Amino acid sequence: MKLMLALFVLSLSSSVFAGESEDIIATTIIMEAGGEGFQGMKAVMCVIKNRSKGSDSVEDWKKVVLKRKQFSCFNNVSISSAIVLAKRHSKFNEALSLVEWAKQDADDITKGSTHYHVHQGKSRVTPYWTSPELGGKNKKAVIQGYIGNHVFLSSVD
């Protein structure tokens, strides 16, 4: 049974990386903000686009999300496993629609944010790169706003 599951996941990974960039982006949105509602998921899509310097290219976005240690949802799980999980999420189609939305001249609801983290609740974190106002060490970081449990920041170097 384990061998069959491994082969199934392996077959998915080869097809995913062959041209299903939208699935990778939608998976990132789900894994990072699937429980944050539509606005929270939209904000994550904006950050992905902002990190790719505003590019409208899904391939550029894919490079951003697959860069090592950039999105914590991939720190301890393979991309192919994450995609399998994300596709089971009830909001996966909404996440896909946000990828399509971002391909257009979409409004950035995060005001140029390139970073975010959980700022309240049980999962609250205080990364070193966040604003001193939030307990971090980066004096250049500018809080752009709060959406759901996430705080969005720009000027994070």
Stockholm file with secondary structure:
# STOCKHOLM 1.0

chainA/1-157         MKLMLALFVLSLSSSVFAGESEDIIATTIIMEAGGEGFQGMKAVMCVIKNRSKGSDSVEDWKKVVLKRKQFSCFNNVSISSAIVLAKRHSKFNEALSLVEWAKQDADDITKGSTHYHVHQGKSRVTPYWTSPELGGKNKKAVIQGYIGNHVFLSSVD
#=GR chainA/1-157 SS CHHHHHHHHHHHHHHHTTTCHHHHHHHHHHHHHTTSHHHHHHHHHHHHHHHTTTCCCHHHHHHHHHSTTSSGGGSSSCHHHHHHHHHTSTTHHHHHHHHHHHHSSCCCTTTTCCEEEECSSTTCCCCTTSCGGGTCSCTTCEEEEEETTEEEEESCC
#=GC SS_cons         CHHHHHHHHHHHHHHHTTTCHHHHHHHHHHHHHTTSHHHHHHHHHHHHHHHTTTCCCHHHHHHHHHSTTSSGGGSSSCHHHHHHHHHTSTTHHHHHHHHHHHHSSCCCTTTTCCEEEECSSTTCCCCTTSCGGGTCSCTTCEEEEEETTEEEEESCC
//
